[in-house]
């Protein structure tokens, strides 16, 4: 059972059974890719059971840590996370907005692009 309030950084960690698509932006859980892969492994899911459309702006104060998490996930050796711009080939995409900052305006842009991608 999930206890609430659930912080958005933990949605992937605790709700992988409930969602296929994840659209995180500008916030990280950890920079440990193996930890993130263990979440998937322990859940019994495979790499093609979910897709992460991640986004952040290069001038966002959270960009560096968020990018480190995405890169660490992509560097996991067993292919739990695979960079791709489509679901046939992978499950991880990272949109970087040059000059983007931590604001509602950019968040709306990231979510819009993510939802357009999901519904294509």
PyMOL commands that set and color helices and strands:
alter all, ss='L'
color gray80, all
select helices_A, chain A and resi 8-15+33-43+47-49+63-74+104-118
alter helices_A, ss='H'
color red, helices_A
select strands_A, chain A and resi 21-22+51-57+92-97
alter strands_A, ss='S'
color yellow, strands_A
deselect
rebuild
show_as cartoon
